[in-house]
Amino acid sequence: MAVFPLFIYVQKQMVLMNNHMPVVQKMQEQVAKARRSGDMLEGKLVGVVCRAHCYRRQDKFTVE
């Protein structure tokens, strides 16, 4: 009986994460592309933007 509310919470969090994932994947690909090209500054800048975006969205889900 106590597990059911937890199950509902987890399902809601998964929906939010699935909605957010394309943005995060796009930013991670930009970081990887910059690092492959040797542009470490661009990689770090996109990484900072990605982290800032995740922290702004942290009110909706936990980033771990």
HELIX and SHEET records of a PDB file:
HELIX    1   1 VAL A    3  ARG A   36  1                                  34    
HELIX    2   2 MET A   40  ARG A   56  1                                  17    
HELIX    3   3 ARG A   57  ASP A   59  5                                   3    
END                                                                             
